Each structure stands twice: as C-alpha cells, then as structure tokens.
Amino acid sequence: MGFCLDLANAPAIKIPMRYRSIDSQLFVQNRANLAKLLLPNSLAVINANDLLPTNADATLPLRQSSDLFYLTGVAQEETILLLYPEAHDEKFREILFLRETSDLIATWEGHKLAKEEARKVTGIQRVEWLTEFRPIFHRLMCECGHVYLNSNEHKRAVIEVETREARFVADTLKRYPLHDFQRLARIMHRLRAVKSPLEIELLRAACFITKAGFERVCKFVRPGVNEMEIEAEFAHEFIRRGGGFAYTPIIASGANACVLHYIENDQPCRKGDLLLLDVGASYANYNADLTRTIPVSGRFTRRQRQVYNAVLRVLRATSAAAVPGKFPKDWQKEAEQFVEKELVDLGLLKMSEIKKQDPDKPAFKKYFMHGVGHPLGLDVHDVGLTVEPIQAGWLLTVEPAIYIKEEGFAVRLENDILVQAGGNVDLLADIPLEADEVEQLMRR
C-alpha cells in the first residue's frame, strides 16, 4: 500500500475516522490466513470489546478487540465477526454483524457504519444487523464440526472484569454443551506475530508521529518545566496528526526514572537532571514504543554520558542479536550479559560479586530488572508465541536500561525492530539516539 506519511494534511474521507482509510485487502488476507489454520468444517466467532463504564452514566472510549480489528478493520462497538470457511452455502462463509443505526443514535452518538460502508472497510460482502445473529448462528452451529471461541491468553494478563467475549463463550458453552470447542487465541497469536507489509506501513506511520512528538519535546524541555507540561506537548503533536498515546506515557525526571512504570507525571524538571521519556504514538490502532533519556539542561554530565553510552551499546548489540531461529529466553540472556559487562566497566559491580552471586538472584538485577523487549503491534505488549523461536516478520521492542537509585537517575533507551533474515530494520532509526545528536536537537 502506498502510504502517505504527511498525516497532518491528509485529505478527509467519507467515513469519519481519525486516520486515513486502510486498504481492505489487509483484512481480506488476514481472514484468509486464519481460514487456512482452522480444522475442517469449523466455525469461528469474534466479538467486539465492551464500552466500559466509568461512573454515573459515563463510558470510556471504545478500545476495540485487537483480534476483531485485525480481521475486519472495524472499530465500532457491538460488532461480531462470524467465519465458516467451508459452509455449504457460500453466503454463510463470512458474515459481519453490526449494531443497527438510526437517526436517534446518529444525533446522540454520531455516525455508525452503514452496511455498504462496512463492506468497503472490511471486504466482507454479507453484512447483517445484530438482531440477525442468533438465528444464523444457531443454524450454522447445527452444521459445523468444530467451533473456535476467543479469549485473552496473554500470559501477563490479569483478568478481573468479565468481557463481552467471555460472556459469549459462557453462553455458547451452556447452549451447545456437546459441540467440539477449540481455542482461537493461539492461532491468532501465531498470525499476529508476523507483520505483513500493509501492517508495517501503519506501524511506520505511528513511528513517524512519535518522532514528531519527540522532536517537539526536545525543543521544549528546560529546567523548571513540569512533567505534565511535557506530556501535553506530546499530546498536542500526536492528536494533531491523527494519532494518540499508544499507552499511558512515562515522563520521569531525576529519581522518578528509577520507578519502572512511573505515570504520575507531575514533578518539576530540575537543572542537571536526566529526563526519561517512554512515550509512543498510536495510529489506526497500531502502536509505536519509544524510550529516550535526555538531559534537562541540554547537556549530559560526564557520568550521565558514561551510563548513557553503556546503555546505547547494549541497545545496538541486543538489536543485532534478535535473529530468526533464536529463542526469546536466549536473547534475553544475551542482553543481560551485555548489561552485566557494562555495569562492571561503570564500577557498579565487581567481578567478585558476580562470581559469588546466587544464580537465581544475579547481581545485575539491582540495576536492570526487566525484560529487554516484547512483541509490538495492535497491542503495545502484543501477542505472540514467545516460547517459540524468533521469526522473520516479528516486530520487537529493544529496551535495555540501567537504573542507579543511589545516584538518583536512570537511563533507558528503546527502539522498535522488524526482524529480517538479512539484518533487522529499525523503525525508529531516524529519531536521534547518540548523546551528541540529542544535545544538538535540544540546542535547536
């Protein structure tokens, strides 16, 4: 797909959206890839996420199910996708169910997809209103041999609120207890881990917006500004370009950077401090993930530069080490060894400490205690089969760090790499990374 990155001046399209229309062939191909992995005579159902309540009569904006968006491109509530690739009647092989709109809904909530618009977005020819789902679903349940239902199987997920998908699964198991049910999540993890060229273009757009936000902030930061003001600068640049925050931003000055998920973002930036910025833009539901550490006063001190360059060396070595065929756990181990060497050279660890350390509690964990990277895509911590070898087409973050609480600062750097057999591609390569480049950008 030829994708114009002049997002601030992108022409308007007929269907109201923050982002430019996505080629429906992306979703057509994604569904075709899924169909190849299903058992013969199988039916699969994927539901939209709920509109989550806040208090009183308010709701949060919809964050669409990533699996549903991956297969349809629809970012609308109460949507259901039904796939039955081998249905005897071709009209039942792909059906999209939408909430029926009306003049009243349009007045209170705004535009909702009409059937013809949904066909253009998704490439699905049969679109029905949600009221037709139950009779059609029952008919096809009586014909199919296997049923694929979806769930959140991210290994770090903490699930306390019952989702729309979970309610549907429970109801279906109750109504049809004798069917052969299969897990859709593992198949979706396998598919979504490898990014297609069309997805890479959308991810590049998110990276482009992230770059614009970072450059704006570097010219804005100075002693005395508050972390919340910096967050506002990012928001201004992201939103004006049709994006938004990929995740709650981390704007951590001084010792705040030693808190891994610091999100208060409400403290003043002081002269001589480092400022850790873990901020990425989201575009068309695809996410960038960037971390940079910059000097509030515009110049690194000698010690800050030493630590910065140590983390930068680890970033580059670890980025090159993510090669097809290597297990993620081995990649993590290599990164830890890179960090360990740098900690010794910085005088933070002694070889004697390393030799007598408890293998289950290695000494480097005092200064580097998290994973070096994760899959990235429709979710920031994207799904993938991380117990299998790295594959070409995976998009991984690389985020080494050194946290020195006793010195009151930390350095973390993060880029996003597309794994390739002939050498990885860094999607954030044009964002300043060398210490001198960062200082030069801040002087501008």
N, C-alpha and C positions, 0 to 999 in steps of 0.2 A: 504494500500500500504506500503510495506516495504521500508522506505526511508532512504538512507544513508546520514548522515549529514557531511561526510568528503568531503565537496563541493570543496575544493581547489584541491583535487586529483581525482575528478570524471572522469570516462572514457569518451572519446569522443563518440558522437552518429552520425548517418549518416546525419541527418538533422542539418544544422548549427544553433546552439542555444547557448545562454549564460547558460542556465540551463538544467538540466537533463530532459529527456522526461517524460511527465506526463501520467499516466495511462488513456487511452481514456475513460475508464469506468466512470470517473468523469463526463465527458461531456455528455456521453450517459444518465447517471442517471439524470443530470440536465435538459436535454431536456425532459425526461420522466416526471419529476416532473412538468415542465411547462405545458406539454400537458394536465395533469390532471386538471389544473385550467382554461383552456380555455373553452369558450362556445362551444356547439356542432356545428360542421361544420364550424370551424374557421381556418383562415389562419393568420400567423404571419410573419413579416419581420423585420430583424435586420441588420443594416448597420455598416460597419467599420467606424472608425473616419477618418477624413481627414489628409493628410500630410500638416501640417501648414507651410505657407511661413514665411520667415524672411525678408530679403532684397535682391535686385537683383534677382539672380536665385536660392537662397538657401532655404532649408526647414529644419524644426526641425525634429528630430527623431520621428517616429510614437509612439503615446501613444494610444494603441488600446482601442476601446469601451469596457468597463468592462462587459457590458451585452453580447456582442458578444464573448468575451473571455470566459466568464462563461459558455456559451452554446457550444463552439467549441474548445477552446484552440488555435485558430489561431491568430497570432499576425502579420498579413500582411494587407497592405492597399488594398482598393477597394474590400473588401470581403463582401458578402451578404449571410445571412442565411435565408432560406425560410422553414417554418414549416406549414404543413397542415395535422395534425394527422389523420383526418378522410377522406382524399382524396379517391375517389372511386378507383383510380389506385394507387397501393402501391408505384409505382416508384416516385410519386409526394409528398410523405409524409414528406420527409426530403431531401432538396437539398442545397448543398453548392456551391456558385458561386465564382470563383477566377479570378483574372486578369491573362490572358494567358501570359506565359513567352516566351522568345526567346533567341537566342544566343546573340543578341544585348543587351537585358535587363540584361542578366547574366554578360556580360562584363562590363557594366556601373554601375549596381546597385547590382549585386551579385545574390545569389541563391534565387529563389522563389519556392514555393511549387508546385510540380507536383501533378497530380490527385491522384496517388497511395499514395504518402506521406501524402496528406491531409486526405485520408481515414484512415490511421493509426493514425494520430494525433486526429481526431475528432470522429471516429467510424461511420461517415456518409458514406453510400455506394455510393450514387449518387453525384458526383462532376462534375460540368459543368464550362466552361469558361464564363466569364461575358457577352459575346455577346449573350448568350442564355437566359439571364434573362428576357428581355422584353416579348418575345413571350410566355414563360412558365408562367410568372406572369399574363399576360392578360388571358390566358386560365383558370387559377385557380381562378382569380377574377370573372370570369363568372360562376363559380361553387360554390363558398363558400357562407356561410350565414353571416359571421362576419369577420372583418379584424382588427387585432391588429397591431397598429403602435407605435413606440417607441419615447420617448423624455426624456430630462433631467428634472426630477421632484424633484431633491434635493432642499429642502426648502431654503437653503442658497446660491443657485447658482445665479450668476449674468451673464446673457447670452447676449452678445453683438455681437458675431460673429455667423453667420448662419452656422450650421454644415451640414455635408453630410446627416445625418439623417433628419434634419429639411427640407432640400431641397427635399428629397424623400417624406416626408409627404405632403408638399405643392403640389408637382406634382401629387401625388396619389389622393389627395382630389379633385384636378382640373379635372383629367381624369375620376374619378369614383365618382361623387358627390352624387349618390343615394345609395351607399353602407352603411352598418351599421358599423361604425368605433368604435373601443374600445381602451382604454389606456393600453398599455403593462407595463408601468413603475411601477404601483402599485403592479402588480403581481411579477415583478422582484424584487422589494424591499422586498416583503414577502419571496421569495425564498432565496435571497442572504443573508438575515439577519441571518438565521440559517446555521451554518457551518457544512459541512459533515466531516467525518474522513479524507478523502483524502485532503480536503482543510486545515484541521488543520495541517497535515503533512507539507504542503507547507508553512503555516504560521510559524510553528516551525523552518523551515529552514531559513526564514527571521529573526527570533529572534536569531537563532544561529549565523548568520553573524553579527547581531547587537551587540551581546555580544563580539565577537572577536574584532570589531571596538572599543567598549568602553574600553576594557582591554588594547588595544594598546595605546589609547589616555591617559589613566590614567598613564601609564608609561612614556609618552612623556611630559606631561604638567609640566611646571615650570615657575617661574617668568621670564618675558622677551619674551616668545614666543608670536607670533601673532595669533589671532583667525583664520586667513586664513591658517596658518600652521596646526592648529588642524583639520580644515576641510579637508585639504589634507591628513592627516593621516587616517581619516575615509574613504575617497575616495579610498586610496590605499588598505585598508583591505577589503572594500566592493567589489570592482571591481575584485580583485584577486580571490575572492571566488564565482564569477559568479553573483554577485548582483549589486546593485546600490543604490542611495539615494531614499528612498520612497517619500521624499518631500524635498524642499529646507531646508537645515539644519540651525538650530539656534545655533550659537556658541557665547554666550553672557557673557562677563566678567564684573564684577563690576555692575555699574548702568545700563549698557546695558540690563541686565536681567529684568529690570522693563518695557522694551518695549516688549509687548507680542509676536509680530511677527518680532523681530529683525533679519534681514538676511544680513546685511552689512558684518559682519564677517571680519573686517579689523583693529581691535584695538589690542594694546598690552595687555597682561595679567600681571597685577601688583601684586607684593608681598602683601599678606594679603587679596586679593580679592577672592570672590567666582566666579566660572565659571559655567554657566547654559548651559547644552548640551541637546538640543531637537533634536535628530537625530535617524532615523530609517532606516533600510535596506529594500530594495525591492528584492524579489526573485520570479521569474516566475509570475510576475505581482501581487503577494501577498505581503502585507506590514506589517512591524513591526512599532511600535511607542513607542520610549523610551525617557524619560527625566530623567537626573540625574544632581545634583548640587554638584560640587566638589571644594575643596579649592586649589587655585593656588599654594600655598606654601606647600601643603601636609598635613596641619593640620587645623582643624576648630578652630576659636576663640571661647571663651565661649559663646558669643552672637550668633554667627553663628550656633553653635551646638544647642542652645536653639530653634532657629527658625527651624532648620533642623529637629530636633526630633518632633517638633509640627506638621510639615507637614507630617512626616512619620506616626505619629499616625492617622492623618486624612486619609492618603492613605490606611492604613490597615483597619480602621473602614469602610470606604466607599467601599472598595473592598468586604468586607464581607456582606455589606448591599445590594449589587446588586443581588437580589434573584428573581427567577421566580414568576411572578404574580404582581410585584411592578411596578407602572408606573414610567417612567424615570423622570417626573417632581417631584415626591415624593422622588426619590433617590437623585436628585439634592438638594432638600430642606434639606434633612438629612445631606448631605455633608456640606452645608452652615452652619448648626447648629454646626457641628463639628468644622469648621473653626472659627466660632464666639467664641466658648468657648476657643479655643487656643489663639485667639487674646486678650481676657481678661486676660488669665494667663500670656501672654507675656507683658502685660502692654500697649498694643497698643490701646485697647478700654476699656472704663469704663462701668459698668452696667448702670450707669445713662444715658450715651449716647444711649445705646440700648433701654432703657425704653421710651425715648422721641423721638426716631427716626421716620422718615416718613416711613411707611411700604413699600412705593413704591421706597424708596431710603435708604435701610438699611445701617447701619454704616459699616458693614463688607466689603461692596463693594469697599471701599477705598483700601483694601488690597487683596481682592480676587474678581475679576470681570468677570469671565468667567465660562463656563460650566465645570463640573467635569469630563466629559467623553463623548465619542461618539462611534458609531459603527466603526469597523475596518475590513478590508478585501481587496478586489480588489481595493478599493479606501481607502485612509487614513481616510477621513471623509466619511465612507461608507454609503450606502443607508440602509434604514430600516424604519419600521413604528413606529416612536418614540412616537406617540400618543396612542400606544397600550402597554399593559403590557410587561415587560421584559420576554423573554422566554429562557428556557434551549437551549443551542447551539448558543446563541448570543456571539459574541466576542466584548468586550467593553474595551476602554482605561479608566484608572482611573488616573486623573492628577490634584490633589489639589495643591495649591500654596499659598504663602504669599509674596506679593511684598511690600517692605518698601522703598519708594523713598527717604524719609528723612534720611535714614541710608545708602543709596547707594548700596543696594543689594536686591536680591530676592532668594527664594528657591522654585523650582517646582520639583516634583517627579512624574513619570508616569510609570505604568506597564500596561500590556495587559492581561485581564482576560477572560477566557471562562466560561460562566455562566453554572452551573450544579445544578441539584436539590439537590444533596447530598453535596454540597460545591464547590465553584468555583476553577478553575485551573488557576494559574498564569503562563503564557507562558514565562515570563521574571524573574521567581523566582530565577534563578541561577546567575543573574547579581548582584554584590554587591550593597547593599542598606543601611545597617546600617552604621552610621558615622564611627565607628571603622573599618569596613570592607573596606570602601572607602579609609581611611587613610592608611591601611595596603597595599592595592593594589597599591597605589601611591608610597609607600616606596619601593616596589619591582621594 
